[in-house]
């Protein structure tokens, strides 16, 4: 994902992370989380660590994500955690949609912060996929933790969108 915002904001991965070049749009619209190129809202780069199948994102919360004065809106945090947990399930080969999210806000996230999101599949029980994630900064401050229940649905329901998304995960 190359945008003008990424040229201004350093969103570098860590050693051992493989960058995922995900398109900002699928089907008829742009991604709510990563479809804005202004750099004023959310700017995101996605990564995968093969050693433990963890999904990561480096994300910048611009001033347009404001909720309480000077801090990111809980809805913007929730949106990126939902997307990260969903992507973690997709990378694990599960074609899922969210059924339930539980977000625990630990600390307020200041605007213009670059944070890391870590997400993983915790368990698979039939069609039910449980994922977990957390968002933190370089100092180790945890802003939020989350758990999601995702439901695996038949791949045919996604049509051509599935081909686009899965080829993104498998590209080198």
N, C-alpha and C positions, 0 to 999 in steps of 0.2 A: 504494500500500500504506500504509494508515494504521493504526498500532498504538499502544498506549500506550507501548511502548518507543521508538518514533520520536519521540514527544513529548518524551522525556527525553534522547535522544541526537541530536545534530545530524549528520545525514547529508545534507549539501547537495551538489548537483551543481556543476559548473563552468560558466562561460559557454560557450554553444554546445552543451551537453548537453540532450537531451530526455529527460524522465523516462518510464520504462516502468512502467505500473501492472499488474504481473503478479499474478494470483491466487495465493494461498498453497497452493491445492490443485487437482489435476487428477484426474479419475476418482474412485477410491475413497479416496485418501489425501492427506495433506498433504505438501508439499515438504519433504524432509529438511533442506535448507539454510534456506529462508525460512518454514517452517511453524510456527515457535515464536514466540509473541508475548510471552514473559516478559521479554525483554531481558537475560536471564542467559546466553543461549547466543549465537546469531548474530542480529544485526539487520542487514538489508540493504535498500538502495534501488538500483534498476537504472536505467541511463541509456544513451542511444545518441547518438553524434555523427555526424550525417549527412555532414559534410565529408570524412570518411575511412572511414566505415562501421565505426567502432570502438565496441565495447560496453564500458561501464564499470559498476562497482558501487562504492558506498561501503558499507563493512561494519564493524561493531563486533564485536569478539571479546570476549564476556562471560566471566565467571569459570567458567562451566560448559563452556567450550571448552578448559580446562586440560589440558596434557600434562605436560611438565616443570614443576616448581613455578614459578608466575609467568608462564608462557608458553603460547601456544596449542599445542594438539596438532597434530601434522603431519597427522592425518586430517581435522581440521576445515579446515585450509588446503587440503588436496587436494580436499575436497568442494566448496569454493567455487570453486576454480579449474576443476574439472570442469564445474560448472554454468555458469560464465561462458563457458568456451570452447564449450560446447554451445549456449548462447544466442546467441553470436556467429554460429555456423553457422546456427541457426534464423532469425535476423534476415536472414541472407544468402539465405534461401529454401531451405535444405537441411534436410530432415527426417532428423535424424541420431540415432544412439546411439553412445556411447563404445565404442571397441575397445581403445585403448591410451593410457595416460597416462604421461608422463615428467615428474616434478616434481623440480626442483633447489632444495633449501632453502639459501638464501644466509645468512640471519641469523635468529636466533630472534625470534618476534613476541610482544612483551609483551602480557599480558592487558589488557583494557579499552583497547585501541587501536582507533582508527578508521583504517582503511586504504583504499586505492583499488586496485581490480582493473581492469586494462585487458586486453581480449581482442579477437582479430581472426582472420579467416580468412587463413591464409598461402597455401594453395594448394588447388586442386580438380583431382583426376585421376580422372575417371570417378565411381565411387561413393565414393572415398576423399577425405575432407576433412581437411586438416591445419590445426589451429588453434594459436595461441600466446597466452600470457598472462603477466602479471606482477602481483605484488602489492607495493605500496610505500606509504610514508607521506608526509606533507606535506614532510618534510625530504629526500625523495629516497632514503631507505634502502630498498633492495630486499630483501624478505624471501624471496620465491620467484619462480622463473620456471618456466614449464611449456610443454609441447608435447603436443598430443593428436591421435590418429588417430581420426576419427569416420567411421562408415559411413552413407551415405545409404540409407535404406530407403523402400519405397513408402509414400506418404501414406495409402493405404487402411489400412495396419496400425495407424494411430493413431486412426482413427474420430473420434468426437466430441471427443476430447481435442485433436486437431489444430485443430479450429475454435476452441476456447477459447483455445488458445495463440496462434494466428496473429492472432486478433482483438485480443489484448492488444498485440501488436507494432504493429498498424496503427491503434490508437485514438489520438485526439488529446487 
